[in-house]
Amino acid sequence: MKYTDEQLEELLADIESDLAERKESWKGDAPETGRQAVCAFANDLPDHQRPGVLFVGAKNDGTPSNLDITDELLRTLSDIRTDGNTLPPPSIVVEKRTPKGVEMAIVTVQPSDTPPVRYKGRIWIRTGPRRAIATAQEERILNEKRRYRDIPFGVQPLPSCTLPALSRILFEQEYLPNAFAPDVVAANERTYEQQLASCRMIAPVDDPTPTILGVLVLGISPRDWIPGAYVQFLRIEGTLLSDPIQDEAFIDGALGQVLRRIDEKVDSHNRSEIDIRSSHQEVRLTPYPRVALQQLIRNAIMHRTYENTNAPVRVYWFDDRIEIINPGGPFGVVTRENFGSPGITDYRNPNLADAMKVMGFVQRFGIGIQTARAEMKKNGNPGLEFQIEPMTVLATVRRRQ
């Protein structure tokens, strides 16, 4: 839904509305409280099922502050979605509009299909002009809202799975402390099931069935439920798939275990070389930049499809190149033509992306491919290559000469 100028003017003038927030500028505490407002609009506790609007360039009474709306300001506001502080990433549109005939920056926030949404580990809500951290009861209401939506695949429950399939130790010792701010965890008003539901690891509390996300992130044996949830690693002695296999591994387990183990496997083969000729100092070089491989493999795990396929993510290491094969073609606004272009990103698995950010495996959304390209150039590798098909993406990283 996109508001007309007349509808924006009505929201702007209604100072009691819980669908509008106003900021004279984007300085001082405005970036912090503005992000809290975006989080609250995404949670839509009153269940308006309508977008909330953040006006930048308006005073508290709704009159314009005559702020200069620059491209830099619009880019800064767009970063709210990708800076990794609001999880899962909110669906927002940032634009320059002219309500009341005066330019303002308008951030339109769609209600989330998978609440609760957290900003810096806190669940913000809004009722009337009040913006506050959700109580345990309000959090339960947000959890209940998910059952009435056409929810994404990742947070759909696995009907035959039961709560003991999830590792409580992994959740309480690794995931929960990173998902919520310390003061929220310390309040300890929520049961184990309520905490799981808030993180989308199970369906609502009265039906504590693990979700696909819960099994991927916390599962004791995820492949029992999602057969393709692993990484196949091959080190091939040669340049052809038919050449002898030097090393192989089937890397499975909970998400964090998979990501750490594939890092270790890649590091074991990415041996440093010492250059003592091109400089008066000893320089250690690797055939492939570690960060680039991390970004590409994590991207493959994040963006792959887990529906209607039992295929794993494949990492095939040849003598002259590494091929990373993702079972899942372009998704959403990403097409064969714009794949890998700066600023073009979409999420097949937004809640899995959220979990990877919570666990520290993603620092910022939407920059993985650009980071990989920059690291490869710095290391002296040829350019990154992609082969885009409807159901797969093949990334090829060629060895530094």
Secondary structure as the mmCIF struct_conf table of DSSP 4:
data_model
#
loop_
_struct_conf.conf_type_id
_struct_conf.id
_struct_conf.beg_label_comp_id
_struct_conf.beg_label_asym_id
_struct_conf.beg_label_seq_id
_struct_conf.end_label_comp_id
_struct_conf.end_label_asym_id
_struct_conf.end_label_seq_id
HELX_RH_AL_P HELX_RH_AL_P1 ASP A 5 ALA A 13
TURN_TY1_P TURN_TY1_P1 ILE A 15 GLU A 16
TURN_TY1_P TURN_TY1_P2 ASP A 18 LEU A 19
STRN STRN1 ALA A 20 LYS A 23
BEND BEND1 GLU A 24 GLU A 24
BEND BEND2 TRP A 26 LYS A 27
TURN_TY1_P TURN_TY1_P3 GLY A 28 ASP A 29
HELX_RH_AL_P HELX_RH_AL_P2 ALA A 30 ASN A 43
TURN_TY1_P TURN_TY1_P4 LEU A 45 PRO A 46
BEND BEND3 ARG A 50 ARG A 50
STRN STRN2 GLY A 52 VAL A 56
BEND BEND4 GLY A 57 GLY A 57
STRN STRN3 ALA A 58 ALA A 58
TURN_TY1_P TURN_TY1_P5 ASN A 60 ASP A 61
BEND BEND5 GLY A 62 GLY A 62
STRN STRN4 PRO A 64 PRO A 64
HELX_RH_AL_P HELX_RH_AL_P3 ASP A 71 SER A 78
TURN_TY1_P TURN_TY1_P6 ASP A 79 THR A 82
BEND BEND6 ASP A 83 ASN A 85
STRN STRN5 THR A 86 LEU A 87
BEND BEND7 PRO A 88 PRO A 88
HELX_LH_PP_P HELX_LH_PP_P1 PRO A 89 PRO A 90
STRN STRN6 ILE A 92 ARG A 97
HELX_RH_3T_P HELX_RH_3T_P1 PRO A 99 GLY A 101
BEND BEND8 VAL A 102 VAL A 102
STRN STRN7 MET A 104 VAL A 109
HELX_LH_PP_P HELX_LH_PP_P2 GLN A 110 SER A 112
BEND BEND9 ASP A 113 THR A 114
HELX_LH_PP_P HELX_LH_PP_P3 PRO A 115 VAL A 117
STRN STRN8 ARG A 118 TYR A 119
TURN_TY1_P TURN_TY1_P7 LYS A 120 GLY A 121
STRN STRN9 ARG A 122 ARG A 122
STRN STRN10 TRP A 124 THR A 127
TURN_TY1_P TURN_TY1_P8 GLY A 128 PRO A 129
STRN STRN11 ARG A 130 ILE A 133
HELX_LH_PP_P HELX_LH_PP_P4 ALA A 134 THR A 135
HELX_RH_AL_P HELX_RH_AL_P4 ALA A 136 LYS A 145
HELX_RH_3T_P HELX_RH_3T_P2 ARG A 146 TYR A 148
BEND BEND10 ARG A 149 ARG A 149
HELX_RH_3T_P HELX_RH_3T_P3 PHE A 153 VAL A 155
BEND BEND11 GLN A 156 GLN A 156
STRN STRN12 PRO A 157 PRO A 157
TURN_TY1_P TURN_TY1_P9 PRO A 159 SER A 160
HELX_RH_3T_P HELX_RH_3T_P4 LEU A 163 ALA A 165
STRN STRN13 LEU A 166 LEU A 166
HELX_RH_AL_P HELX_RH_AL_P5 ARG A 168 LEU A 170
HELX_RH_PI_P HELX_RH_PI_P1 PHE A 171 TYR A 175
HELX_RH_AL_P HELX_RH_AL_P6 LEU A 176 ALA A 179
BEND BEND12 PHE A 180 PHE A 180
HELX_RH_AL_P HELX_RH_AL_P7 PRO A 182 ALA A 187
BEND BEND13 ARG A 190 ARG A 190
HELX_RH_AL_P HELX_RH_AL_P8 TYR A 192 SER A 198
TURN_TY1_P TURN_TY1_P10 CYS A 199 ARG A 200
BEND BEND14 MET A 201 MET A 201
STRN STRN14 ILE A 202 ILE A 202
BEND BEND15 ALA A 203 ALA A 203
TURN_TY1_P TURN_TY1_P11 VAL A 205 ASP A 206
BEND BEND16 ASP A 207 ASP A 207
HELX_LH_PP_P HELX_LH_PP_P5 THR A 209 THR A 209
STRN STRN15 PRO A 210 THR A 211
HELX_RH_AL_P HELX_RH_AL_P9 ILE A 212 LEU A 218
STRN STRN16 GLY A 219 GLY A 219
BEND BEND17 ILE A 220 SER A 221
HELX_RH_3T_P HELX_RH_3T_P5 PRO A 222 ASP A 224
TURN_TY1_P TURN_TY1_P12 TRP A 225 TRP A 225
TURN_TY1_P TURN_TY1_P13 PRO A 227 GLY A 228
STRN STRN17 TYR A 230 ILE A 236
BEND BEND18 GLU A 237 LEU A 240
TURN_TY1_P TURN_TY1_P14 LEU A 241 SER A 242
BEND BEND19 ASP A 243 ASP A 243
HELX_LH_PP_P HELX_LH_PP_P6 PRO A 244 PRO A 244
STRN STRN18 ILE A 245 ASP A 252
BEND BEND20 GLY A 253 ALA A 254
HELX_RH_AL_P HELX_RH_AL_P10 LEU A 255 HIS A 269
BEND BEND21 ASN A 270 ASN A 270
STRN STRN19 GLU A 273 ASP A 275
BEND BEND22 ARG A 277 GLN A 281
STRN STRN20 VAL A 283 LEU A 285
BEND BEND23 PRO A 287 TYR A 288
HELX_RH_AL_P HELX_RH_AL_P11 ARG A 290 HIS A 303
BEND BEND24 ARG A 304 ARG A 304
BEND BEND25 GLU A 307 ASN A 308
HELX_LH_PP_P HELX_LH_PP_P7 ALA A 311 PRO A 312
STRN STRN21 VAL A 313 TRP A 317
BEND BEND26 ASP A 319 ASP A 320
STRN STRN22 ARG A 321 ASN A 326
BEND BEND27 PRO A 327 PRO A 327
TURN_TY1_P TURN_TY1_P15 GLY A 332 VAL A 333
TURN_TY1_P TURN_TY1_P16 ARG A 336 GLY A 340
TURN_TY1_P TURN_TY1_P17 PRO A 342 GLY A 343
BEND BEND28 ARG A 348 ASN A 349
HELX_RH_AL_P HELX_RH_AL_P12 PRO A 350 VAL A 358
TURN_TY1_P TURN_TY1_P18 MET A 359 GLY A 360
BEND BEND29 PHE A 361 PHE A 361
BEND BEND30 GLN A 363 ARG A 364
TURN_TY1_P TURN_TY1_P19 PHE A 365 GLY A 366
HELX_RH_AL_P HELX_RH_AL_P13 GLY A 368 ASN A 379
TURN_TY1_P TURN_TY1_P20 GLY A 380 GLY A 380
HELX_LH_PP_P HELX_LH_PP_P8 ASN A 381 LEU A 384
STRN STRN23 GLU A 385 ILE A 388
BEND BEND31 PRO A 390 MET A 391
STRN STRN24 VAL A 393 ARG A 398
HELX_LH_PP_P HELX_LH_PP_P9 ARG A 399 ARG A 400
#
